[in-house]
């Protein structure tokens, strides 16, 4: 899996903790795994649900970090790849 060049700025969560590139990668990897499982078993509803979750996350992450690369994140999730 390739690494996400999300940007150098770290965003803060509500509790003041910083999200790192590693956090973004962990999220993308988990989503990609679930999409691949859904595709393997022909579960279109599962793939659709995970894809919607990914798009919801992209919207929120982009709000918090203006340097967040939505296209790269979605590709890392296996969406549009």
N, C-alpha and C positions, 0 to 999 in steps of 0.2 A: 504494500500500500504506500502511495506516495504521501509526503508530508504536506500539510496545508500551510501555505504562506499567508497567514491571516493578517499579519501586520505586527508592528513592534509595540503598539500601545496595548496596555492591559486594561480591561474594563473591570469595574467593581460590581460585585453583587450587592444585594440589599444589606447583607451582613458585613460588608466591607472587605470581603475576600476577593482576590484578583483571579480572573479567569486567564488561563494561559493557552498558548497554542496546543499544548498537550491536552487540555480540557476539550478544546474544539475537536481535536483528532479523536479523542475517546468517544465523544458524542457521535461523530460521523461514522466511526467504525461500528458502533452498536446499531445505528440505523441501517447501515449497509448490510450488516449481517442479517437483520430481520427482513430486509427487502429481498436478499438472496434466498433466504429460506422460503419466503412466500412465493417467489418465482419458481423455485425448485418443485414445490408441491402444487403449483398452479392455483394458489390462493390469491385471486385478484383482489378480494376485499381486504386481505391483510396488507398486500402491497399498497393499495390505495390509502389505507389508514396510515401506514408508516410514512408514505410520501406526504400526506397532509400534515403530519406531525413535523416532518422536516421543513416544510414551507412555513409553518407557524414559528418554528425556532429561528429560521432565517430572518423572518420579519423582526422578531424581538432582538436577536443578536446584532442585526444591522442598525437598529435604533441606538443600542448601547455603544457600538463601536463603529464610527464612520469609515474606518479602514477595512471593515469586515468584507471579505470577498464572497458574496452569495453564490456566484457561479462555481467557484472552486469548492466551496463547502458542499453544494449539491452533487457535484461530480464525485467528491470523496464519499458521499453517501450512496453512490451508484445510481443517481437520478440524472437522466440526460446523458449518460455515458455511453 
